[in-house]
Amino acid sequence: MGKRRRVAERRKTRPAVIGGVIAVVVGGAGLGAYAFYGGSAGDDHAHTVSSAGDHKAVKTGPLSATEVRTTAERFLTAWGQGRTSAAAAATNGSTAATALLTGYSKDAHVKNVTLTPGTPTGARVPFSVRATVSYRNLSRPLAYDSALTVVRRAADGEPVVQWHASVVHPELEDGDTLVTGESGTPPVKALDRDGGELTTARYPSMGAVLDGLREKYGRTAGGRAGIELRVVRGKASQKAELSDKTLVELSKGTPGTVRTTLSPALQAAAERQVAKQKQASVVVMRPSTGEILAVANTNHGFNTAFQGSLAPGSTMKVITSSLLLDKGLAAADKPHPCPKTFTYGGWKFHNDDDFEIKNGTFKASFARSCNTAFISQAKKLTNTDLTQQAQQVFGLSRDNWSIGVPSFDGAVPVQSAAQMAASLIGQGGVRMNPLNMASVSATVKSGVFHQPYLVSPSVDHRKLATASRTMSASTLSQLREVMQYTAAYGTAAQAMAGLGPDYGAKTGSAEVDGQQKPNGWFTAYRGDLAAAGVVQAGGHGGDTAGPIVASLLKLGG
């Protein structure tokens, strides 16, 4: 999206105090108005602790309503009056606050600001911002909601605003800035595979995708830059592969055109499916080519489907199974252990509800997602085996995919002892997203890794990633057999009912510290379609992500 800059704000006028209302009313580039209600001196239950050595009193205890109100008032009043130093001093990050608040007016060209606080919740004070962005002879209204949180300063316990860039604007991450001017990158008009325009109005998940397309193809797609207020990403955001983001267009540039591989029917269906969950993501692709046909996220601010980094749980057993089959440590129809528990590296691993399969086959263990069937083989593997299998056969964890927008290519680090064993079942240090796991199913279906892509490599002549080897014919045949059996009779059977016989699937549940329910995963293929999804904190994958994936495979098939 090109080089970007900053954002800030300046105001000059003193507040009027009328009863329980604090109001600041200013003309020109000033703060419009805001009000605080509630709280009195009697609410202050803070205590002071004195150090015998230096006699400095440090306030402790919970913040009172009065402290929250007066601290927020002090910060917002100073910010609104353009007293940047005073506003920054009311925070616990004065250096960063000074830079961003100064840039709000000088670089972002924001003026005529009105701040209206909402009802505080504990130490959190929400507020709305209404302003004008003016640049040269152009101006446009700016409106958004933000919030601040009051905390005690570590040094003396005094209440201050906890500083994060998101206080100034919720789209900002720490280190980002706001700037108004000519966009360094011209806009693009993104098209689906049939030539229809991709917009966030029609496809709510497209925001991050459109930002990524503009950043990569804006300069080469034939467009001309306009004037806009935009978020310019800092180093931390760039490392997280977040794209610059347009907030307000003052004048439209002339967009260039970029055609994607997305299917309008599948994209619309994917949007509907993820909207049914609080936090879901899904990707659909074509195994024979690598074309991405749909990508959708419940959360429109971050593209978890392409850039997420989550433990994939038992869906990782597809890769681990290929490894065990390759090494002769398992065979689809041969006996395979599945005890209730298995200890390795000092960790005791359990199956769901401590089930066991007596005298069962590997196919039965895969279909029921038996953890110990995989953990029990850890002692026969080297620390590098799983990493090499993921990289060399499935094209993962090499940081070399080039799909057309920012993406994370999965991580399967070399680990040892218990962590290595945990990696076999998609925990430990293994991290994936729905794009990665859709690609895993696609590789099983096609028999060879085809790097997923959203924009054809013919558009910019980029080189796609490849895998250095394929599975043996025997391994591939048995892997398809166990995935088909799982879709027909195992943990994926309910979701995949009626979609056979040319299909295969694997469910997964990944435990996450601090979450009551695990993340639910599902990866599957049917015909020349492969898909994967995750529902965060949703529970078992067959019940949560499974219906999302299966519905899209049914539509596309």
Number of C-alpha atoms within 10 A of each C-alpha: 25 15 11 24 19 26 27 26 28 24 24 20 17 14 18 11 11 9 7 12 13 17 21 23 18 20 13 11 22 23 33 22 19 23 19 19 16 12 16 13 10 9 13 15 14 15 13 13 13 11 10 8 6 7 9 13 16 18 20 18 12 15 22 19 22 18 25 23 21 17 21 29 20 16 21 24 26 25 28 30 25 23 21 24 17 18 23 25 18 27 26 21 16 17 12 17 24 21 18 27 28 23 22 24 24 19 23 28 24 29 26 22 28 23 23 19 23 18 13 20 11 13 19 19 20 18 21 15 19 19 20 17 22 21 19 8 6 10 16 16 15 17 13 11 17 18 18 22 21 25 22 21 18 13 11 14 19 19 23 25 27 18 21 20 20 15 21 23 19 13 16 20 19 17 17 23 28 32 27 29 22 19 22 18 24 26 29 28 20 22 19 20 16 12 15 14 17 22 15 14 9 13 18 19 26 23 18 23 24 21 21 22 24 29 23 20 23 26 19 16 19 15 19 19 21 19 21 26 30 26 26 27 27 18 13 13 17 13 9 14 16 23 24 26 24 19 16 17 19 21 15 13 19 15 20 20 19 22 21 24 21 25 23 21 13 21 24 17 19 27 22 16 22 25 16 11 17 13 17 28 33 33 30 35 30 25 30 18 15 25 23 28 27 24 31 32 29 25 16 15 13 16 23 27 26 27 22 21 18 22 27 30 28 27 29 26 24 25 24 22 25 24 23 21 20 18 13 10 15 24 21 21 14 12 16 22 20 27 18 19 19 17 14 18 14 8 13 12 19 18 18 14 7 13 16 21 16 12 11 15 20 24 26 24 24 27 24 21 25 27 28 26 26 27 24 19 16 22 13 10 15 14 18 14 15 24 23 18 21 24 20 19 23 29 28 29 22 17 14 16 21 20 22 22 23 22 24 25 24 28 22 25 19 17 20 16 15 18 18 30 28 24 30 26 30 29 22 19 16 26 23 27 29 31 30 32 31 29 31 30 31 33 25 28 27 20 20 21 28 23 26 27 24 24 22 20 14 8 14 13 8 12 12 15 18 18 17 11 14 17 21 12 11 11 23 20 15 19 25 22 17 26 27 26 23 26 29 23 16 23 24 30 22 16 24 27 12 12 20 13 12 13 24 29 34 33 37 30 30 25 19 15 8 7 11 11 16 21 27 29 37 35 37 33 35 26 20 18 27 36 34 35 34 34 28 24 20 22 20 21 30 27 19 24 31 30 19 28 32 29 18 24 24 14 10 18 11
